[in-house]
Amino acid sequence: MDIFDIDQALPYLKQNYVLYCLDSKVILYLQDSMIVLYNEQWHSRIKLEDFLTSFLNCHFQLIEQSDSSISKEKDDEYYQWRYHHQ
């Protein structure tokens, strides 16, 4: 599988691809102008500008093309439910 730098990764993110960062071992994709980061232990969202500076020297691999299976509505619904049941 091809390995590429942040300059090559950015166009893939803008085309809704899901990427894997080899250096920090996170899965990432673009959603609502934010970069969503997933790891085994945590997940987070960061601004695109913060992603560009934080992941500047990282290496990426393409995982798959994202589709509508990641639903913001379902995500929000889950976190609302989780918040009320903690």
N, C-alpha and C positions, 0 to 999 in steps of 0.2 A: 504494500500500500504506500502511496506517496506521502512524504513528509514535507511540510512547508512552513514558512514563517508567517508572522502576523500580517505582512503586506499581502500575502497570498490568501490568508485565512479570511480577511475582512470581506472580500467579494462573495465568498461562499456563505458567510453569515447573512449577508444582505439578501441572498437568494434562498434563505430559509433552510440551509443545510445545518446538520448537527455535527459538531466537531469534538474531537478529543484532544486535550492538551497533554502531551507526553510528559512534560516537566512537572506539572502540578497535579496530574492525574485527575482532571475534572472534565466532565462533559459540558459543553456549552452550546447555546443557541441564542439567537436574537428574537426578542419578543417585546413589542410595544416600545421600541427604541432603547431597551435595556438588554444587557447580556445576562442570561440566566446561567448560573453555574451549579452543577450537581457533582457531588462526591459521595462516597459510601456513607460518610458520617454527617454531612451537612449539605445545605443548598443556600444560594444567595442570588441576589440581583445587583448588578452594578451598572453605572452609567457607561456608555460607549467610550467616552473620553478616559474614564478610569481604567477600563479594560485595555485600551491602547497603551497606556503607560505601564500598567501592572504586568502585562503579558508581552511586553516588547521583545524580549529575548527568548520566548518560548517556541516550541515546535508543535505542530498540529497535524492530525490525521482526520480525514473525512470519515464519518461514521455512516450517515445515511441522509437522504433528503427528508426534511421534516414535512409533515402534512398536518392536517387539521386534527390529528389524534391527540395533540396536546391542546386541551381546551382551557382557556383562561377562566371561563365560567365555572368549569368543574374544579379547577385549581382553587379559585376563590371560595367556592362552596365548601371544599374540604377544609380549608384553613379557618373558615367561620365555624364549622362544626367542631374542629379541633380546639379552637379557642374557648368555646362554650363548654366543652367537656373536660377541661383540665382543672 
